[in-house]
Amino acid sequence: MQIKPCAAARASAVLVCLAGPALAQDQAAEIVGGAVGGLIGLILVIIVGAVVGWLASLIVKGGGSGFWGDVLIGIGGSILAGYVLPAVGISLGGTVGSFLAALIGAVLLILIVRLIRKAAN
């Protein structure tokens, strides 16, 4: 027996009407969960960026860039390391490897910023 498209459309419409509120609650919970997960991810990026930027400023030795400067340098270093190190052929796997790559990127970024500042003066 073959179901006609109109009959299948009516059956799915009835199913959607019956499951509408439950489906809406699932979607709302999914959206809220995604937003909370994104917020937690953003907080973790800021915390890890601050730690990486602070450690990089200790390694390079010199006046720090302040909290938000260190955070931005840490995040920027992570991004820099995420693109540059694999392009060069260096792969550091795992959590510790990713942290070390971010630290290397942040140190490189601090050195680049210092060279630009010296050239501007």
C-alpha positions in Angstrom: 0.0 0.0 0.0 1.3 3.4 -1.0 0.6 6.5 1.1 -0.3 9.5 -1.0 1.7 12.7 -0.3 -1.4 14.5 0.9 -2.1 11.8 3.4 1.5 11.9 4.7 1.3 15.7 5.0 -1.9 15.4 7.0 -0.4 12.8 9.3 2.7 14.9 10.0 0.5 18.0 10.6 -1.6 16.1 13.1 1.7 14.8 14.8 3.1 18.4 14.9 -0.2 19.7 16.4 -0.2 17.0 19.1 3.5 17.3 19.9 3.7 21.1 19.5 4.1 22.2 23.2 6.5 19.4 24.0 8.5 20.1 20.9 8.6 23.8 21.7 9.9 23.1 25.2 12.6 20.9 23.9 13.7 23.6 21.5 13.6 26.3 24.2 15.7 24.1 26.5 18.2 23.4 23.7 18.5 27.2 23.0 19.0 28.0 26.7 21.5 25.2 27.1 23.4 26.4 24.1 23.5 30.0 25.4 24.7 28.8 28.8 27.3 26.6 27.2 28.5 29.5 25.1 28.7 31.8 28.2 30.7 29.2 30.1 33.0 28.8 27.1 33.5 32.5 26.9 34.4 32.7 30.6 36.9 29.8 30.2 38.5 31.5 27.2 38.9 34.7 29.3 40.4 32.8 32.2 42.7 30.7 30.1 43.7 33.7 28.0 44.5 35.7 31.2 46.7 32.9 32.6 48.5 32.4 29.2 48.9 36.1 28.7 50.2 36.6 32.3 52.7 33.7 31.9 53.8 35.0 28.6 54.5 38.4 30.0 56.5 36.8 32.8 58.5 34.8 30.3 59.3 37.8 28.1 60.1 40.0 31.1 58.8 43.5 31.0 55.9 45.6 32.0 52.7 43.7 31.7 49.9 45.0 29.6 47.4 45.0 32.4 44.7 42.4 32.9 42.7 42.9 29.8 45.8 43.4 27.7 47.2 40.1 29.0 43.8 38.4 28.2 43.8 39.8 24.7 47.4 38.8 24.2 46.7 35.3 25.6 43.6 34.8 23.3 45.4 36.3 20.3 48.4 34.0 21.0 46.1 31.0 21.1 44.7 32.0 17.8 48.1 32.7 16.3 49.4 29.4 17.6 46.4 27.6 16.2 47.2 28.8 12.7 51.0 29.2 12.6 52.2 26.1 14.4 50.3 23.6 12.2 51.4 25.5 9.1 55.0 25.1 10.2 54.4 21.4 10.9 54.4 21.5 14.7 51.6 19.6 16.3 51.1 19.6 20.1 48.2 17.4 21.0 46.1 17.2 24.1 45.2 19.7 26.7 48.8 20.4 27.9 50.0 20.6 24.3 47.3 23.1 23.4 48.2 25.2 26.5 51.9 25.2 25.5 51.0 26.1 22.0 48.9 29.0 23.3 51.8 30.1 25.5 54.2 30.0 22.6 51.8 32.0 20.5 51.3 34.6 23.2 55.1 35.0 23.7 55.5 35.5 19.9 52.6 38.0 19.9 54.2 40.0 22.8 57.5 40.0 20.9 55.8 41.2 17.7 53.9 43.9 19.6 57.2 45.1 21.1 58.9 45.3 17.7 56.0 47.3 16.3 56.0 49.7 19.3 59.8 50.2 19.0 59.5 50.8 15.2 56.7 53.4 15.9 58.9 55.4 18.4 
